[in-house]
Structure formats: structure tokens, C-alpha cells
Amino acid sequence: MNDFLDQPLRVRRIHSLRSLRWLALGWSDFTDAPLIGLMHGLITAVFGGLLLYFGWTKFWALVGAFSGFLMVAPVLSTGLYAVSRALGRGQTPTWATVFGVWGSLDRRLVIFGLLLMAAGTTWVTTSAALITWWSEGQVNTPDQFIRQMVATEDPWLFELWLMMGGLMAAPVFASTLVTIPLLMDRPQVSVSQAVATSWRAVATNPVLSSLWAGILMTLTLASFGSLMFLLILALPVLGHASWHAYRDLVVRES
């Protein structure tokens, strides 16, 4: 039985532009339950704003706190998935829908959150080592990071740092594409099986996955650029869209 649970589920190969359809469906779900979505976005934006405010002069503490948030984020995002699932069933989602999922405290989601936290901590440690090694001075604040890494005379320094970040982010993205909604929706699925299914979905749809990753990165960077205000709207739409990504990619067994 355990050997069966560790096998990835079947996935579909779908059109590369389907990700745009996910955004449209995510927006539709958001407009059907706007208050719940806005509250999710507001909580995340306030948390991100507090991180920026208190961590602006403590660069590594800021990045480390973000890694810790990766452990909490999977539990928070399940509220949006629950809303989309209820809407798909023709039900009217309420706060009871959200709190019912949050209150379950699914051990698998906690385990996966810890794995994400470990990945974030690994990147913080690696990034700190690389920046300390490459930069000519101390980097303790975002301003110092810009001066030492972005505005440096070495034109390849920042690009190499980004490349290293991309190499570490790629497997994390592949491990999370459908994992969290899959774990929430199917109690019988193990963490290892969900992660393996997510990798299979990415391998089966490489162009689609790359396009979706680009959309996520663009909206995330735009949210940071807007001092988290855009995140209030972007987060619920992307959350609902991620649910539809899962429903499109993972075959529902009879």
C-alpha cells in the first residue's frame, strides 16, 4: 500500500496558453467571493509590509523571516483553494469554508511547509555565502545590496547571483506546482506522492510550467514594487488560479 501511495498520480498534457485561462478563472472565483479573497491578500500584504519595515536595516533577518513565512503560507493558501472547490461544486463559500480547512491543521501541509522552510533557509545561507564572497564590502541592508551587487562595476556579478537563485528556485517550483491543493483535496495522498505528481506535471508540460512560473514571478515582483498594495489583489487571484491549475493538470481518478 505504501509503495502505491508513493507513485505519482496521472497528469494531463494541456495547451501552453491554458495558464491564461487559469488567471481568468481565478479572477472569476475572486469576484464570486471578494471579501474572503481580499482578507487573504490583506493578511499577506500586511505581513510582507511588516517584514519590509522591520527588516529594512537587517537584510538577512528580512530574508530569513521570509523563509519562515514559507512554512505558514501553505496553510493560509488552503482557504482560497477551499473557496474555489466550493464554487466548483455549486456551493456558496463562507468563512466557515475557510476556517474548516484551516482548523484541520493537516499534518501533511505542516510537513510540506517545513520542507519549504528548509529550502528557503538553504537559499538564504547559500546566498549569504555567495554575496559575502563576491562583494567588496558588507551587505546588511537592501541599499548595500544594491550598491555591492547590482550597481557594481562587475557586470556579471548580479547576473550570476540571479542564475544561482534560479537554479535553486526551479526545483522548488516543480515541487509546489500542484502539491498544496492536491494535499488539501485528497486526504489519502502522501507528501512524497504529491511532490512526485507535481514534478510529473512540470515534466509533462514544460512550456506551460515555464509560462506560469513567469506569470507568478512578474506579479510577485510587481507586488513588491508597489509596497505590497498590489499583493492584496494579486494573491487571491493567483491562489484561485492555482486551484484550477491543479484541477486541469492532475487526473481525478474514478
C-alpha positions in Angstrom: 0.0 0.0 0.0 2.8 2.5 0.9 4.5 1.7 -2.4 1.3 2.6 -4.3 0.9 5.9 -2.4 4.4 6.9 -3.3 3.7 6.6 -7.0 2.8 9.9 -8.8 -0.8 10.4 -9.9 -1.6 10.6 -13.6 -1.4 14.1 -15.2 -2.6 15.7 -18.4 -0.7 17.4 -21.2 -2.6 20.6 -21.9 -2.1 23.7 -24.1 0.6 26.1 -23.0 -1.7 29.1 -23.0 -4.0 27.4 -20.6 -2.3 29.4 -17.8 -4.2 32.5 -19.1 -7.4 30.6 -18.6 -6.3 29.9 -15.0 -6.0 33.6 -14.4 -9.5 34.2 -15.8 -11.0 31.5 -13.7 -9.0 32.8 -10.7 -10.5 36.3 -11.2 -14.0 34.8 -11.6 -13.6 33.0 -8.3 -12.3 36.1 -6.6 -15.3 38.2 -7.8 -17.7 35.5 -6.5 -16.2 35.7 -3.0 -14.3 39.0 -2.9 -14.3 39.6 0.8 -12.6 36.3 1.6 -10.1 36.9 -1.2 -9.3 40.4 -0.1 -8.8 39.3 3.5 -6.3 36.7 2.4 -4.5 39.3 0.4 -4.6 41.9 3.1 -3.2 39.5 5.7 -0.3 38.6 3.4 0.3 42.2 2.4 0.4 43.4 6.0 2.8 40.6 6.9 5.0 41.4 4.0 4.9 45.1 4.8 5.9 44.4 8.4 8.8 42.3 7.2 10.0 45.1 4.9 9.6 47.8 7.6 11.4 45.9 10.5 13.9 44.2 8.2 15.0 47.1 6.0 18.1 47.6 8.1 18.6 43.9 8.8 18.8 42.4 5.3 19.5 38.8 6.3 16.9 38.8 9.1 14.4 40.0 6.4 15.2 37.2 4.1 15.2 34.7 6.9 11.8 35.8 8.1 10.5 35.3 4.6 11.8 31.7 4.7 9.8 31.2 7.9 6.7 32.5 6.2 7.1 29.7 3.7 6.1 27.3 6.4 2.8 29.2 7.2 1.9 30.0 3.6 0.7 26.5 2.6 -1.9 26.5 5.4 -3.1 30.0 4.6 -3.5 29.3 0.9 -5.7 26.3 1.5 -8.5 28.8 2.4 -8.6 30.1 -1.2 -8.5 26.5 -2.6 -11.4 25.6 -0.4 -13.4 28.6 -1.8 -12.7 27.6 -5.4 -13.6 24.0 -4.6 -16.9 25.0 -3.1 -17.7 27.3 -6.1 -16.9 24.4 -8.4 -19.4 22.3 -6.6 -22.1 24.9 -6.9 -21.9 25.8 -3.2 -21.8 29.3 -1.7 -18.4 29.6 0.2 -18.4 31.3 3.6 -15.8 32.0 6.3 -16.8 28.6 7.7 -15.5 27.0 4.5 -12.1 28.7 5.1 -11.9 28.1 8.9 -12.9 24.5 8.4 -9.8 23.9 6.3 -7.5 26.0 8.5 -8.8 24.3 11.6 -8.0 20.8 10.3 -4.2 21.6 10.8 -3.4 18.9 8.2 -0.1 17.3 9.3 0.9 16.8 5.7 0.7 20.5 5.0 2.8 21.3 8.0 5.4 18.8 6.9 5.4 20.3 3.4 5.7 23.8 4.9 8.7 22.7 6.9 10.3 21.4 3.7 9.7 24.7 2.0 11.2 26.5 5.0 14.3 24.3 4.8 14.6 25.1 1.1 14.3 28.8 1.9 16.9 28.6 4.6 19.3 26.8 2.3 18.9 29.6 -0.3 19.5 32.2 2.4 22.6 30.5 3.6 23.9 29.9 0.1 23.1 33.5 -1.0 24.8 35.0 2.1 27.9 33.0 1.4 28.0 34.0 -2.3 27.4 37.7 -1.6 30.0 37.7 1.2 32.5 36.1 -1.1 31.8 38.2 -4.2 31.1 41.7 -2.7 33.8 44.1 -1.7 32.0 45.4 1.4 29.4 44.4 4.0 25.9 43.7 2.9 23.5 44.3 5.8 20.8 46.4 4.2 18.9 46.4 0.8 20.7 49.6 -0.1 24.1 48.0 0.5 22.9 45.0 -1.6 22.1 47.3 -4.5 25.4 49.1 -4.3 27.6 46.0 -3.8 25.7 43.6 -6.1 23.5 45.5 -8.6 25.4 48.7 -9.2 28.9 47.1 -9.1 31.5 47.6 -11.8 31.5 43.8 -12.4 28.6 43.4 -15.0 28.2 39.7 -14.3 28.0 39.7 -10.5 24.3 40.3 -10.1 23.5 38.0 -13.1 25.5 35.2 -11.5 23.6 35.7 -8.3 20.3 35.6 -10.1 21.3 32.5 -12.0 22.2 30.7 -8.8 18.8 31.7 -7.4 17.1 30.4 -10.5 18.8 27.1 -10.2 17.6 26.7 -6.6 14.1 28.1 -7.3 13.4 25.7 -10.3 13.2 22.5 -8.2 11.1 24.3 -5.5 8.6 25.5 -8.2 8.5 22.0 -9.7 7.8 20.6 -6.2 4.9 23.1 -5.5 3.0 23.5 -8.8 0.1 21.3 -7.7 1.3 19.9 -4.3 -0.6 22.1 -1.8 -4.1 21.9 -3.5 -3.6 18.2 -4.1 -2.8 17.6 -0.4 -5.8 19.6 0.6 -8.2 18.0 -1.8 -7.2 14.4 -1.4 -6.6 13.2 2.2 -5.2 9.8 1.1 -2.3 11.3 -0.9 1.1 11.4 0.9 3.5 14.3 0.7 6.0 12.3 -1.4 3.3 11.3 -3.8 2.0 14.9 -4.1 5.5 16.2 -4.8 6.2 13.4 -7.3 2.9 14.3 -9.1 3.9 18.0 -9.2 7.2 17.1 -10.8 5.4 14.8 -13.3 3.1 17.7 -14.2 6.0 20.0 -14.8 7.9 17.4 -16.9 4.8 16.7 -19.0 4.1 20.5 -19.6 7.4 22.2 -19.6 6.4 25.3 -21.7 3.2 25.7 -19.8 5.0 25.5 -16.5 7.7 28.0 -17.6 5.0 30.4 -18.6 3.1 30.0 -15.3 6.3 30.5 -13.4 7.0 33.7 -15.3 3.5 35.0 -14.5 4.0 34.2 -10.8 7.4 35.9 -10.7 6.2 39.0 -12.6 3.2 39.6 -10.3 5.2 38.9 -7.2 7.9 41.4 -8.2 5.2 43.9 -9.2 3.7 43.4 -5.7 7.0 44.2 -4.0 7.4 47.2 -6.3 4.0 48.5 -5.2 5.0 48.2 -1.5 2.7 45.2 -1.2 -0.5 47.0 -2.2 -0.9 45.0 -5.4 -0.5 41.8 -3.4 -3.9 42.4 -1.8 -5.5 41.7 -5.2 -2.8 39.5 -6.8 -2.6 36.9 -4.1 -6.3 35.8 -4.1 -6.5 35.7 -7.9 -3.3 33.6 -8.1 -4.5 31.4 -5.3 -7.7 30.6 -7.0 -5.9 30.2 -10.3 -3.6 27.7 -8.7 -6.6 25.6 -7.7 -7.7 25.5 -11.4 -4.1 24.6 -12.4 -4.3 21.6 -10.1 -7.7 20.6 -11.4 -6.5 20.8 -15.1 -3.2 19.1 -14.6 -4.0 16.2 -12.2 -6.4 13.5 -13.4 -9.2 12.8 -11.0 -9.4 9.0 -10.6 -12.8 7.4 -10.6 
